[in-house]
Amino acid sequence: MERNTEKLVKIAINALEDKKGEDISVLNVGKITIIADYFVIVSGNNPNQVQALADNVEDTLTKEGIEPKSKEGYMNANWILMDYGDFVVHIFDNESRSFFDLERIWKDADKVVIEEM
């Protein structure tokens, strides 16, 4: 089965929106790293919402036949990283997102307009 990465990223974004994820951002990092093609970054207001966001992404993508290669940070719920190979979903609480500031670290990446995906 050929993976359509942009389609899967959009499915992940919809799952995040369904659980009221805030400030969703997508970076195209494929030209500057071999880690992944896209980073999806989102914030949740509290540990329960951060975990609910991760659960909904995983459940939704599992229905598409896609399982994460790894998932880290679920128990602490301040930064959950979900690696899907071609894309990585970063789910932060507000404080951790400000502290780690992935958008600044990866400032050379192209910001993707979600509506155009």
C-alpha positions as CSV (number, residue, x, y, z in Angstrom):
1,M,0.0,0.0,0.0
2,E,1.5,3.3,-1.0
3,R,1.2,6.0,1.7
4,N,0.0,9.4,0.8
5,T,1.8,11.4,3.4
6,E,-0.1,14.6,2.9
7,K,-3.4,12.8,3.2
8,L,-2.3,11.1,6.4
9,V,-1.1,14.4,7.8
10,K,-4.5,16.0,7.0
11,I,-6.2,13.0,8.8
12,A,-4.0,13.6,11.8
13,I,-4.8,17.3,11.8
14,N,-8.6,16.6,11.6
15,A,-8.2,14.3,14.6
16,L,-6.4,17.0,16.5
17,E,-9.1,19.6,15.6
18,D,-11.8,17.1,16.7
19,K,-10.3,17.2,20.2
20,K,-9.9,21.0,20.2
21,G,-6.1,21.1,19.7
22,E,-4.8,24.6,19.6
23,D,-2.4,26.5,17.4
24,I,-1.9,23.6,15.0
25,S,1.2,24.1,12.8
26,V,2.7,22.0,10.1
27,L,6.3,22.3,9.0
28,N,7.8,20.7,5.9
29,V,11.1,19.6,7.2
30,G,11.9,17.1,4.4
31,K,14.4,19.4,2.6
32,I,16.5,20.0,5.8
33,T,16.4,16.7,7.6
34,I,16.0,12.9,6.9
35,I,14.1,12.5,10.2
36,A,10.7,13.1,8.5
37,D,8.9,15.0,5.8
38,Y,6.5,16.9,8.1
39,F,6.2,17.9,11.7
40,V,2.7,18.5,13.0
41,I,2.8,20.6,16.2
42,V,-0.2,21.3,18.4
43,S,-1.0,22.4,22.0
44,G,-3.4,21.1,24.6
45,N,-4.4,23.0,27.7
46,N,-3.9,20.2,30.3
47,P,-2.5,16.6,30.6
48,N,-5.9,15.1,30.0
49,Q,-6.4,17.0,26.7
50,V,-2.8,16.3,25.6
51,Q,-3.4,12.6,26.1
52,A,-6.9,12.8,24.4
53,L,-5.3,14.5,21.4
54,A,-2.7,11.7,21.1
55,D,-5.4,9.0,21.6
56,N,-7.5,10.5,18.9
57,V,-4.7,10.7,16.4
58,E,-3.6,7.1,17.1
59,D,-7.2,5.8,16.9
60,T,-8.0,7.7,13.7
61,L,-4.8,6.7,11.9
62,T,-5.1,3.1,13.1
63,K,-8.4,3.0,11.3
64,E,-6.5,3.9,8.1
65,G,-4.1,1.0,8.7
66,I,-1.3,3.2,10.0
67,E,0.4,2.5,13.4
68,P,3.0,4.8,15.0
69,K,6.6,3.5,14.8
70,S,7.0,4.9,18.3
71,K,5.2,7.0,20.9
72,E,7.0,8.8,23.7
73,G,6.0,11.0,26.6
74,Y,2.4,9.8,27.0
75,M,2.5,9.3,30.8
76,N,3.9,12.8,31.5
77,A,1.7,14.4,28.9
78,N,3.8,17.6,28.6
79,W,5.2,16.6,25.2
80,I,4.0,13.5,23.4
81,L,5.9,12.6,20.3
82,M,4.3,10.2,17.8
83,D,6.6,9.0,15.0
84,Y,4.8,7.9,11.9
85,G,7.9,7.7,9.8
86,D,7.2,10.3,7.1
87,F,5.7,12.6,9.6
88,V,6.0,13.2,13.4
89,V,3.2,14.6,15.6
90,H,4.3,16.7,18.5
91,I,1.6,17.3,21.1
92,F,2.6,19.8,23.8
93,D,1.1,21.4,26.8
94,N,1.3,25.2,26.5
95,E,4.4,25.6,28.8
96,S,6.4,22.9,27.1
97,R,5.6,24.2,23.6
98,S,6.8,27.7,24.6
99,F,10.0,26.3,26.2
100,F,11.0,23.9,23.4
101,D,9.8,26.2,20.6
102,L,10.1,23.8,17.7
103,E,9.0,26.4,15.2
104,R,12.1,28.5,16.1
105,I,14.5,25.5,16.1
106,W,13.2,24.4,12.7
107,K,12.8,27.9,11.4
108,D,14.4,26.9,8.1
109,A,11.5,24.6,7.4
110,D,8.6,25.7,5.2
111,K,5.4,26.4,7.1
112,V,2.6,24.5,5.4
113,V,-0.8,26.1,4.9
114,I,-3.1,23.4,6.2
115,E,-6.1,24.3,4.0
116,E,-3.9,23.7,0.9
117,M,-3.1,20.1,2.0
